[in-house]
Amino acid sequence: MFLDIVKAVQQRNPALGSYVLVLRGDSRARDAADPSRLTAEAEAWLAEHAPGAKLSEEKILLSPYPGGMPADRAVTVLAFADARHLAAFATTWTADPEPEEAEAPMPD
C-alpha cells in the first residue's frame, strides 16, 4: 500500500522527483503541535545531512482498501534530491529509537 501512496504522490506532483518519502501521522520527525511542520531536530538534521529536501502536503486520490471507493486524502511528503539522502533520513527518523542504556550502578 505504501508504494501505491508514493506512486500516487509522484503522479499528482511530478515536480517532487523520484525520491519521495510519505511521512506517517505518528512520525517522530513531525511536530506534535503542528503536524504540517517538522520538529526542530528533524529540520536541523535535514539542513546538515540532506540539504535541499522539501516538505509539502499533497492531496491524492486513494482507496482505503483494494476495490474500495477512492477518496481525497492529504499526506505529508518529504522530497529529496538524492536517494542517499532519503535512505539516511529513513534510517534515522523512521526506525524506532534505540533505548538509552542504563548506567551501571556505582560500586560501594
Sequence and secondary structure as in RCSB ss.txt:
>XXXX:A:sequence
MFLDIVKAVQQRNPALGSYVLVLRGDSRARDAADPSRLTAEAEAWLAEHAPGAKLSEEKILLSPYPGGMPADRAV
TVLAFADARHLAAFATTWTADPEPEEAEAPMPD
>XXXX:A:secstr
 HHHHHHHHHHH GGG SEEEEE TT TTB SS TTSB HHHHHHHHHHSTT EEEEEEEEE SSTTS  EEEEE
EEEEESSHHHHHHHHHHHTS             
